[in-house]
Amino acid sequence: FMCPKSKEDITDEAQQQCNCLAGYVERYINGQSNIFFMRKYKDKETSYITIETGDEHELRQIYYARNRVVSEHDRRIAERWCEKCKKIDAGKLGPNGVSLKADENNKTKKEEAAS
């Protein structure tokens, strides 16, 4: 999963996807739309899926090129990613996706062992 870093990233994605994504540039810049790119692990430069989420990391739109509907498998991957984003925002996961509660438990165990 990647975030666009510039307007050019969005227009490049729109060209690769052959869709209306370029029309979302201003909304993205103004914070009215959250856009993400889902890539295949071995080919991060080639567009695979474009995702729009809401402020609560809910999926609004998720499409392959030419607005084709994504498979259930790819939708589930995106939904799991959105759930992780929600937990990160809620302070339950660190940015690396690891449970902060597990970190707290490890700190407590280390402190107990040191005393």
Secondary structure as UniProt FT lines:
FT   HELIX           7..17
FT   HELIX           21..24
FT   HELIX           25..29
FT   TURN            30..31
FT   STRAND          34..38
FT   TURN            41..42
FT   TURN            44..45
FT   STRAND          49..53
FT   TURN            55..56
FT   STRAND          59..63
FT   HELIX           65..67
FT   HELIX           72..89
FT   TURN            90..91
FT   TURN            95..96
FT   HELIX           100..114
//
